[in-house]
Amino acid sequence: MNSPTSAPSHRSILIVGASRGLGYAMAAEFAVRGWRVLGTVRAPGTPLHGLAAEQPDLVEIETLDMTDHDQILAVRDRLLGRQFDIVFINGGVVNPSPGDTMAGVSTDDFVHVMVTNVLGVMRAVEAFGVLARPGGVIGVMSSGQGSITNNANGTNDVYRASKAALNQAMSSYAGRHASEVCALVLMAPGWIRTDMGGSNAPFSVEDAMPEIVDALIAQDGAAGLHFLDRNGRTVPW
Ligand SMILES: NC(=O)c1ccc[n+]([C@@H]2O[C@H](COP(=O)([O-])OP(=O)(O)OC[C@H]3O[C@@H](n4cnc5c(N)ncnc54)[C@H](OP(=O)(O)O)[C@@H]3O)[C@@H](O)[C@H]2O)c1
């Protein structure tokens, strides 16, 4: 029996961290476009569960906490043999007091952000990258705040450092996989109203997500590493 994402007539995406916010909106937008979506969550009762209940032929769910390497490997093992047009690692966190400097942040908060946004995301890329179709896309949710060039005024020191480190780690991954033909995308989606982005962000999820999805799909076949905003424009390192 075919699992939803293995049906040949539909394109497919694996989204790690799709319970709510941008990850959920990405899942919903791809489903609207007729893609098969496999999204991961950490807990029951999320918006993604509602979407899967509405569209069981298009949306399926795995449970995964990116900070648990054994869970990553177990999900990867369950999915071996399947192929996705896009593998996208979305999940991420910010420290509870984003204004903390390196002098002010607690070691626990620093470690939590780095383990989630860098180590967890890259372990997911390493594990799930093998599931990407040759010529497809392997992407991660970076941030414009990961740009060192554009960091003129500081703020959000820990979060910025985590996304810059993620970009650097993806660059290492790209170097080791230079002979492969997947596009590697670091997505800077813009400042968007979610639990993380807050209510002051200038962009709504509804406005931003179709552009993010368009930008990801446009990278199909574009081998190499790309740090892009949601309109497909290059972001300076
Ligand atoms: N919103 C913005 O303005 C903005 C701008 C630039 C970049 N980003 C990036 O976009 C991504 C999504 O952000 P958002 O605004 O949608 O934030 P959000 O509403 O807080 O959602 C965060 C998502 O990450 C998941 N997650 C957190 N820790 C995880 C872990 N250990 N394992 C698996 N999943 C985990 C959460 O799952 P749970 O529901 O289980 O907590 C949730 O699905 C993040 O990487 C963020 O850094 C956001």
The ligand as an SDF file (V2000), in Angstrom:
LIG
                    3D

 48 52  0  0  0  0  0  0  0  0999 V2000
    8.4410   34.5220   12.8660 N   0  0  0  0  0  0  0  0  0  0  0  0
    9.4780   35.1930   12.3900 C   0  0  0  0  0  0  0  0  0  0  0  0
    9.4510   36.4470   12.2740 O   0  0  0  0  0  0  0  0  0  0  0  0
   10.7130   34.4580   11.9600 C   0  0  0  0  0  0  0  0  0  0  0  0
   11.6920   35.1900   11.2780 C   0  0  0  0  0  0  0  0  0  0  0  0
   12.8440   34.5450   10.8490 C   0  0  0  0  0  0  0  0  0  0  0  0
   13.0030   33.2010   11.0980 C   0  0  0  0  0  0  0  0  0  0  0  0
   12.0400   32.5210   11.7830 N   0  0  0  0  0  0  0  0  0  0  0  0
   12.2830   31.0920   12.0050 C   0  0  0  0  0  0  0  0  0  0  0  0
   11.1810   30.3710   11.5170 O   0  0  0  0  0  0  0  0  0  0  0  0
   11.0480   29.1400   12.2300 C   0  0  0  0  0  0  0  0  0  0  0  0
    9.6180   29.0280   12.7290 C   0  0  0  0  0  0  0  0  0  0  0  0
    9.3710   30.1560   13.5550 O   0  0  0  0  0  0  0  0  0  0  0  0
    7.8960   30.6100   13.9990 P   0  0  0  0  0  0  0  0  0  0  0  0
    7.8790   32.0700   13.9040 O   0  0  0  0  0  0  0  0  0  0  0  0
    6.8720   29.7850   13.3170 O   0  0  0  0  0  0  0  0  0  0  0  0
    7.9790   30.2180   15.5510 O   0  0  0  0  0  0  0  0  0  0  0  0
    6.9160   29.5080   16.5080 P   0  0  0  0  0  0  0  0  0  0  0  0
    5.5550   29.9580   16.1850 O   0  0  0  0  0  0  0  0  0  0  0  0
    7.4530   29.7000   17.8850 O   0  0  0  0  0  0  0  0  0  0  0  0
    7.0400   27.9510   16.0920 O   0  0  0  0  0  0  0  0  0  0  0  0
    8.2380   27.2670   16.3420 C   0  0  0  0  0  0  0  0  0  0  0  0
    8.1400   25.8880   15.7350 C   0  0  0  0  0  0  0  0  0  0  0  0
    9.3820   25.1920   15.9860 O   0  0  0  0  0  0  0  0  0  0  0  0
    9.0570   23.9520   16.6040 C   0  0  0  0  0  0  0  0  0  0  0  0
   10.1330   23.4920   17.4890 N   0  0  0  0  0  0  0  0  0  0  0  0
   10.7330   24.1730   18.4680 C   0  0  0  0  0  0  0  0  0  0  0  0
   11.6370   23.3980   19.0750 N   0  0  0  0  0  0  0  0  0  0  0  0
   11.6030   22.2010   18.4580 C   0  0  0  0  0  0  0  0  0  0  0  0
   12.2850   20.9690   18.6470 C   0  0  0  0  0  0  0  0  0  0  0  0
   13.1910   20.8070   19.6260 N   0  0  0  0  0  0  0  0  0  0  0  0
   11.9930   19.9360   17.8220 N   0  0  0  0  0  0  0  0  0  0  0  0
   11.0700   20.0770   16.8480 C   0  0  0  0  0  0  0  0  0  0  0  0
   10.3670   21.2120   16.6230 N   0  0  0  0  0  0  0  0  0  0  0  0
   10.6450   22.2570   17.4320 C   0  0  0  0  0  0  0  0  0  0  0  0
    7.7930   24.2540   17.4080 C   0  0  0  0  0  0  0  0  0  0  0  0
    7.1780   23.0550   17.8000 O   0  0  0  0  0  0  0  0  0  0  0  0
    6.2700   22.9780   19.1700 P   0  0  0  0  0  0  0  0  0  0  0  0
    4.8930   23.4140   18.7760 O   0  0  0  0  0  0  0  0  0  0  0  0
    6.3640   21.5670   19.5770 O   0  0  0  0  0  0  0  0  0  0  0  0
    6.8910   23.9150   20.1810 O   0  0  0  0  0  0  0  0  0  0  0  0
    7.0250   25.0530   16.3620 C   0  0  0  0  0  0  0  0  0  0  0  0
    6.4700   24.2190   15.3830 O   0  0  0  0  0  0  0  0  0  0  0  0
   12.1090   29.1880   13.3000 C   0  0  0  0  0  0  0  0  0  0  0  0
   13.2600   28.4890   12.8970 O   0  0  0  0  0  0  0  0  0  0  0  0
   12.4160   30.6520   13.4410 C   0  0  0  0  0  0  0  0  0  0  0  0
   13.7060   30.8930   13.9550 O   0  0  0  0  0  0  0  0  0  0  0  0
   10.9080   33.1170   12.2130 C   0  0  0  0  0  0  0  0  0  0  0  0
  1  2  1  0
  2  3  2  0
  2  4  1  0
  4  5  1  0
  4 48  2  0
  5  6  2  0
  6  7  1  0
  7  8  2  0
  8  9  1  0
  8 48  1  0
  9 10  1  0
  9 46  1  0
 10 11  1  0
 11 12  1  0
 11 44  1  0
 12 13  1  0
 13 14  1  0
 14 15  2  0
 14 16  1  0
 14 17  1  0
 17 18  1  0
 18 19  2  0
 18 20  1  0
 18 21  1  0
 21 22  1  0
 22 23  1  0
 23 24  1  0
 23 42  1  0
 24 25  1  0
 25 26  1  0
 25 36  1  0
 26 27  1  0
 26 35  1  0
 27 28  2  0
 28 29  1  0
 29 30  1  0
 29 35  2  0
 30 31  1  0
 30 32  2  0
 32 33  1  0
 33 34  2  0
 34 35  1  0
 36 37  1  0
 36 42  1  0
 37 38  1  0
 38 39  2  0
 38 40  1  0
 38 41  1  0
 42 43  1  0
 44 45  1  0
 44 46  1  0
 46 47  1  0
M  CHG  2   8   1  16  -1
M  END
$$$$
